[in-house]
């Protein structure tokens, strides 16, 4: 009986050992699976982080391009405005000079017709316009 009890106890212990070994292997397999999942999650996280960084860099580059375009647009508008002002000032000078030339011809005509008042008025107007043109140019 003792021999049979020992055999039964030995079989029982071997069965428990086998169950423990099987549980250990199952736990190790589960641990390996969890580690693999963790590794995949880390890879996905790093990939997402790289994509985010690339996206941010792309946005920063786009912002820089837009800023340069804005500066170029302002520069172009300023240049165009200066050109228009220069053209208007040139036209104004030309008109002032044309008026002085007209008044000079009027003086010459008044001299030819011997009309002193027109000549005097025109000479005063010429002087006034020349002074105005001189102050406009400076």
Buried (B, 14 or more C-beta within 10 A) or exposed (E): EEEEEEEEEEEEEEEEEEEEEEEEEEEEEEEEEEEEEEEEEEEEEEEEEEEEEEEEEEEEEEEEEEEEEEEEEEEEEEEEEEEEEEEEEEEEEEEBEEBBEBBEEBBEEBEEEEBEEBBEBBBEBBEEBBEEBEEEEE
